[in-house]
Amino acid sequence: MRPSKLNDGDTIGVIAPSYPVLPFHEMYLQGVENLRKFGFKVKEGETVRLQYFGHMAGTDAQRAEDINNMFADEEVKAIICALGGQVAIRTLRYLNFDLVKANPKIFSGMSDITTFHVAFLAKTGLVGLHQTDVTFGFGTDMNSKEAKYEIDLFFKVTKRAEPLGLLPAFTRWEVWRDGKAEGRLFGGNVPSLQALLATPYFPKLSENIIFFWEAMTQPLDVLDQRLVQFREAGLFDKVKGMLVGKIRGEEDKALKDMTGEVKKVILNITNEFDFPIIANMDFGHFTPNLPLPMGLKASMDTEGARVWLKESYVES
């Protein structure tokens, strides 16, 4: 189920469905201002001003109510999350999935927003957009090459009811296992995906998938365990191709990239499979993000490290 396309002058709803905005308030405000500069009206949810237990933008019910209200609001044409976090899963029992299904809208965000993309796909069939958010996407310097890359792609997939086609690379992508594949995009942030396993919010994958994933830097054995759980849960049995983002994080105020360390682990964990792998792609944390619409048909070819979106994210 695809949303309607975004038009100039439309109203964009902004919510904080996981972590609070307050620690990143200046970047958030800049993101809202930049949305207005692009010609959109902005309707802010209650959660962008709330903080609960330090790590939540309001109670579970408040955050879910914000989401429900944005889907119910006929004026709102797209919903962009303020940022990610860790606690999106706490809202799922309070969401009105019938309301979401009756009002399909662009829903964009990454990191813990993976939770909603997966749950919406499972419960309603809605295709969510794993990509930009207000704080770390629209809240950055719009004149930078990174922002222009990400925001230009956001508008290409949300404003045009046609397949994007070949995804442009911002950096040099790596081939970890050769081959070609076709399937439906599925994946996102590793901890958020792992948290949904064995819940009613994880979809029954009836078709072959191209599995994309990213994570922040963490002990290699922890990431190893998480990826092995996907294998043991049968997820890799449906995988025809894998796309790996940049595995990055901050340590001692410096950027650490452990993507290279992950290669030997993922090749070992998946050694019984022959699906192709393209890695070090432009999505994840501390990097501009490609648009990866959950559930859309895609194809990949390791010759030239190429990936295509075969369907339009939006409808006219």
C-alpha positions as CSV (number, residue, x, y, z in Angstrom):
1,M,0.0,0.0,0.0
2,R,1.7,3.2,-1.2
3,P,1.0,6.7,-0.1
4,S,0.0,9.7,-2.4
5,K,2.8,11.9,-3.7
6,L,4.0,15.0,-1.9
7,N,3.1,18.3,-3.6
8,D,4.6,21.8,-3.1
9,G,2.7,23.6,-0.3
10,D,1.5,20.5,1.4
11,T,1.4,20.2,5.1
12,I,4.0,17.9,6.7
13,G,3.4,16.5,10.2
14,V,6.4,16.3,12.5
15,I,6.4,13.9,15.5
16,A,8.9,12.5,18.0
17,P,7.7,8.9,18.4
18,S,10.8,7.6,20.2
19,Y,13.6,9.8,21.7
20,P,12.9,13.4,22.8
21,V,13.8,16.3,20.6
22,L,15.1,18.5,23.5
23,P,18.8,17.3,23.5
24,F,19.0,18.2,19.8
25,H,16.6,21.2,19.9
26,E,18.6,23.6,17.8
27,M,19.1,21.1,15.0
28,Y,15.4,20.2,15.2
29,L,14.3,23.8,14.9
30,Q,16.6,24.3,11.9
31,G,15.0,21.2,10.3
32,V,11.5,22.6,10.8
33,E,12.7,26.0,9.3
34,N,14.2,24.2,6.3
35,L,11.0,22.4,5.6
36,R,9.2,25.7,5.5
37,K,11.9,27.1,3.3
38,F,11.2,24.3,0.8
39,G,7.7,25.6,0.7
40,F,5.8,23.2,3.0
41,K,3.5,24.0,5.9
42,V,4.6,22.2,9.1
43,K,2.3,20.8,11.8
44,E,4.1,19.8,14.9
45,G,2.8,17.0,17.2
46,E,2.7,17.3,20.9
47,T,5.6,15.0,21.4
48,V,8.2,17.4,20.0
49,R,7.9,19.3,23.3
50,L,7.8,16.4,25.7
51,Q,10.3,14.4,27.6
52,Y,9.5,11.4,29.9
53,F,11.9,9.3,31.9
54,G,14.7,11.1,30.1
55,H,14.7,8.9,27.1
56,M,11.1,9.2,25.8
57,A,9.3,12.0,24.0
58,G,6.2,11.6,26.2
59,T,4.5,8.5,27.5
60,D,3.8,5.5,25.3
61,A,0.2,6.5,24.9
62,Q,1.1,10.2,24.1
63,R,3.5,9.1,21.4
64,A,1.1,6.7,19.9
65,E,-1.7,9.4,20.0
66,D,0.6,11.8,18.1
67,I,1.0,9.2,15.3
68,N,-2.7,8.3,15.2
69,N,-3.6,12.0,15.1
70,M,-1.3,12.7,12.2
71,F,-2.7,9.8,10.1
72,A,-6.3,11.0,11.0
73,D,-5.6,14.6,10.0
74,E,-6.8,15.2,6.5
75,E,-4.6,18.3,6.2
76,V,-1.4,16.3,6.8
77,K,0.0,14.8,3.6
78,A,3.3,13.4,4.9
79,I,4.8,12.5,8.3
80,I,8.5,13.0,9.0
81,C,9.8,11.8,12.3
82,A,12.0,14.2,14.3
83,L,14.6,11.5,15.1
84,G,15.0,7.9,16.2
85,G,15.8,6.4,19.6
86,Q,15.2,3.1,21.3
87,V,11.6,3.0,22.5
88,A,9.4,3.1,19.4
89,I,8.3,-0.5,20.2
90,R,6.5,0.7,23.4
91,T,3.9,2.6,21.3
92,L,2.8,-0.2,19.0
93,R,0.1,-1.6,21.3
94,Y,-1.5,1.8,21.3
95,L,-1.5,2.4,17.5
96,N,-4.8,2.4,15.5
97,F,-3.6,0.3,12.5
98,D,-7.1,0.5,10.9
99,L,-6.7,4.2,10.9
100,V,-3.3,4.0,9.3
101,K,-4.6,1.6,6.7
102,A,-7.5,3.9,5.8
103,N,-5.1,6.9,5.5
104,P,-1.9,5.8,3.8
105,K,0.7,8.6,4.0
106,I,4.4,9.2,3.5
107,F,6.1,8.2,6.7
108,S,9.8,8.9,6.8
109,G,12.6,8.2,9.3
110,M,15.5,5.8,10.1
111,S,17.2,4.2,13.0
112,D,14.5,3.2,15.5
113,I,11.8,4.4,13.1
114,T,12.5,1.1,11.5
115,T,10.1,-0.2,14.2
116,F,7.1,1.6,12.5
117,H,8.1,0.8,9.0
118,V,8.1,-2.9,9.9
119,A,4.9,-2.8,12.0
120,F,3.0,-0.8,9.4
121,L,4.1,-3.3,6.7
122,A,3.0,-6.2,8.9
123,K,-0.3,-4.8,10.0
124,T,-1.4,-2.6,7.1
125,G,0.8,-3.2,4.1
126,L,1.9,0.5,4.1
127,V,5.3,1.1,2.5
128,G,7.4,3.3,4.9
129,L,10.4,5.3,3.8
130,H,13.6,4.4,5.6
131,Q,15.5,7.6,5.0
132,T,15.6,11.2,6.3
133,D,14.3,12.7,9.5
134,V,13.8,16.3,10.6
135,T,16.8,16.7,13.0
136,F,19.7,14.9,11.4
137,G,18.3,15.2,7.8
138,F,16.6,18.5,7.3
139,G,18.4,19.9,10.4
140,T,21.8,19.9,8.8
141,D,23.5,22.4,6.4
142,M,21.3,22.3,3.3
143,N,24.3,23.6,1.2
144,S,26.5,20.6,2.1
145,K,27.1,17.9,-0.5
146,E,25.8,15.3,2.0
147,A,22.5,17.1,2.6
148,K,21.9,17.9,-1.1
149,Y,22.4,14.2,-1.9
150,E,19.9,13.0,0.7
151,I,17.3,15.7,0.4
152,D,17.3,15.6,-3.4
153,L,16.7,11.8,-3.3
154,F,13.9,12.3,-0.7
155,F,12.1,14.7,-3.0
156,K,12.7,12.5,-6.1
157,V,10.9,9.5,-4.4
158,T,8.2,11.4,-2.6
159,K,7.2,13.9,-5.4
160,R,7.3,11.7,-8.4
161,A,5.1,8.7,-9.0
162,E,7.6,6.8,-11.0
163,P,10.4,4.3,-10.1
164,L,13.6,5.9,-9.0
165,G,15.7,3.3,-10.9
166,L,19.4,3.2,-10.3
167,L,20.4,4.4,-6.8
168,P,23.3,6.9,-7.1
169,A,26.3,6.3,-4.9
170,F,27.7,9.1,-2.8
171,T,30.7,7.1,-1.7
172,R,32.4,4.0,-3.1
173,W,30.3,0.9,-2.3
174,E,32.0,-2.5,-1.7
175,V,31.2,-5.9,-3.1
176,W,31.4,-8.6,-0.4
177,R,29.9,-11.5,-2.4
178,D,29.3,-11.5,-6.1
179,G,25.9,-12.1,-7.8
180,K,22.6,-10.7,-9.0
181,A,19.3,-10.6,-7.1
182,E,15.7,-9.4,-7.2
183,G,13.3,-9.1,-4.3
184,R,11.4,-6.8,-2.1
185,L,13.3,-4.4,0.2
186,F,13.1,-5.3,3.9
187,G,15.2,-4.3,6.8
188,G,16.5,-1.3,8.6
189,N,18.2,-0.8,12.0
190,V,19.5,-4.1,13.5
191,P,18.5,-3.6,17.2
192,S,15.0,-2.4,16.2
193,L,14.5,-5.3,13.8
194,Q,15.7,-7.7,16.5
195,A,13.3,-6.3,19.1
196,L,10.4,-7.1,16.8
197,L,11.2,-10.7,16.1
198,A,8.5,-13.1,17.5
199,T,6.1,-10.2,18.0
200,P,2.8,-9.7,16.1
201,Y,4.5,-6.7,14.4
202,F,7.0,-8.6,12.4
203,P,5.6,-9.5,8.9
204,K,5.3,-13.0,7.5
205,L,7.7,-12.7,4.6
206,S,5.9,-14.5,1.8
207,E,8.2,-13.3,-1.0
208,N,12.0,-13.2,-1.5
209,I,13.6,-10.1,0.0
210,I,16.6,-7.9,-0.5
211,F,17.7,-7.4,3.1
212,F,19.2,-4.0,4.0
213,W,20.6,-3.3,7.4
214,E,22.6,-0.8,9.4
215,A,23.7,-0.4,13.0
216,M,25.7,2.0,15.1
217,T,29.2,0.9,16.3
218,Q,29.0,-1.7,19.1
219,P,31.1,-4.6,20.3
220,L,31.6,-7.0,17.4
221,D,30.3,-10.0,19.4
222,V,27.0,-8.2,20.1
223,L,26.4,-7.4,16.5
224,D,27.5,-11.0,15.6
225,Q,24.8,-12.4,18.0
226,R,22.1,-10.2,16.6
227,L,22.8,-11.2,13.0
228,V,23.0,-14.9,14.0
229,Q,19.5,-14.5,15.5
230,F,18.2,-13.4,12.2
231,R,19.7,-16.5,10.6
232,E,18.3,-18.8,13.2
233,A,14.9,-17.2,13.0
234,G,14.8,-18.2,9.3
235,L,15.1,-14.6,8.0
236,F,18.1,-15.4,5.8
237,D,16.1,-18.2,4.1
238,K,14.1,-15.6,2.3
239,V,17.1,-13.3,1.5
240,K,18.1,-13.2,-2.2
241,G,20.5,-10.3,-1.7
242,M,21.9,-8.2,1.1
243,L,22.7,-4.4,1.3
244,V,24.9,-3.3,4.2
245,G,25.0,0.4,5.3
246,K,27.8,2.2,7.1
247,I,28.4,0.9,10.7
248,R,29.4,4.1,12.4
249,G,29.2,5.8,15.8
250,E,30.9,8.3,18.1
251,E,33.6,7.3,20.5
252,D,35.5,9.9,22.6
253,K,34.0,12.6,20.3
254,A,35.5,11.0,17.3
255,L,33.8,9.2,14.5
256,K,34.4,5.5,14.4
257,D,33.6,3.3,11.4
258,M,33.6,-0.5,11.9
259,T,32.1,-1.5,8.6
260,G,35.3,-3.2,7.6
261,E,35.4,-5.2,10.8
262,V,31.9,-6.5,10.1
263,K,32.8,-8.1,6.7
264,K,34.5,-11.2,8.1
265,V,31.6,-11.8,10.5
266,I,28.8,-11.5,8.0
267,L,30.6,-13.7,5.5
268,N,31.1,-16.3,8.1
269,I,27.5,-16.1,9.4
270,T,26.1,-16.4,5.9
271,N,28.6,-19.0,4.5
272,E,25.8,-21.5,3.9
273,F,24.1,-19.0,1.6
274,D,25.1,-17.7,-1.8
275,F,23.2,-14.4,-1.9
276,P,25.2,-11.4,-3.2
277,I,26.2,-8.6,-0.8
278,I,26.9,-5.0,-1.5
279,A,28.3,-3.1,1.6
280,N,29.5,0.2,2.9
281,M,26.5,1.8,1.2
282,D,25.2,5.3,1.9
283,F,22.7,4.7,4.7
284,G,22.9,4.4,8.4
285,H,24.2,6.9,11.2
286,F,26.6,9.7,10.6
287,T,26.1,9.4,6.8
288,P,23.7,10.7,4.2
289,N,20.9,8.2,3.6
290,L,19.6,6.7,0.5
291,P,15.8,6.2,0.2
292,L,14.9,2.6,0.9
293,P,11.1,2.1,0.8
294,M,10.1,-0.9,2.8
295,G,8.5,-3.6,0.7
296,L,9.1,-2.2,-2.8
297,K,10.6,-4.3,-5.5
298,A,14.4,-3.8,-6.0
299,S,17.2,-5.5,-7.9
300,M,21.0,-5.6,-7.4
301,D,24.0,-6.5,-9.4
302,T,27.5,-6.6,-7.9
303,E,29.0,-5.8,-11.3
304,G,29.5,-2.1,-10.7
305,A,27.9,-2.4,-7.3
306,R,24.5,-1.3,-8.6
307,V,21.0,-1.3,-6.9
308,W,17.7,-0.3,-8.5
309,L,14.3,0.6,-7.2
310,K,11.9,-1.0,-9.5
311,E,8.6,0.5,-8.3
312,S,7.4,4.0,-7.4
313,Y,7.2,4.8,-3.7
314,V,4.2,7.1,-4.1
315,E,1.1,7.2,-6.2
316,S,-0.3,10.1,-8.2
